[in-house]
Amino acid sequence: MTSQQAAGAASADAARHPLDPLNADEIRQAVSILADDGRMTSPMRFVSVGLREPAKDEVASFGPGQAVVREAASWPWTREST
């Protein structure tokens, strides 16, 4: 697997800019969504969980205090037994 996206991993948030990094709660929520969905196995770890950047027009039209939908992208890793 190269990447999995947890759509809706972060809810609309009026206090943040669309390109701000995910905070700890958003990362936990993304991992929880994948775990609850059965996509993770016990030996699986994440190389990274980060922001899936929104479309350029969404960023350009952003105004202070405006709600934004944030999505997470994850890069899982698992050691293959040899």
Stockholm file with secondary structure:
# STOCKHOLM 1.0

chainA/1-82         MTSQQAAGAASADAARHPLDPLNADEIRQAVSILADDGRMTSPMRFVSVGLREPAKDEVASFGPGQAVVREAASWPWTREST
#=GR chainA/1-82 SS CCCEEEEEEECCCTTSCTTSCCCHHHHHHHHHHHHHTTCCCTTCEEEEEEEECCCHHHHHTCCTTCCCCEEEEEEEECCCCC
#=GC SS_cons        CCCEEEEEEECCCTTSCTTSCCCHHHHHHHHHHHHHTTCCCTTCEEEEEEEECCCHHHHHTCCTTCCCCEEEEEEEECCCCC
//
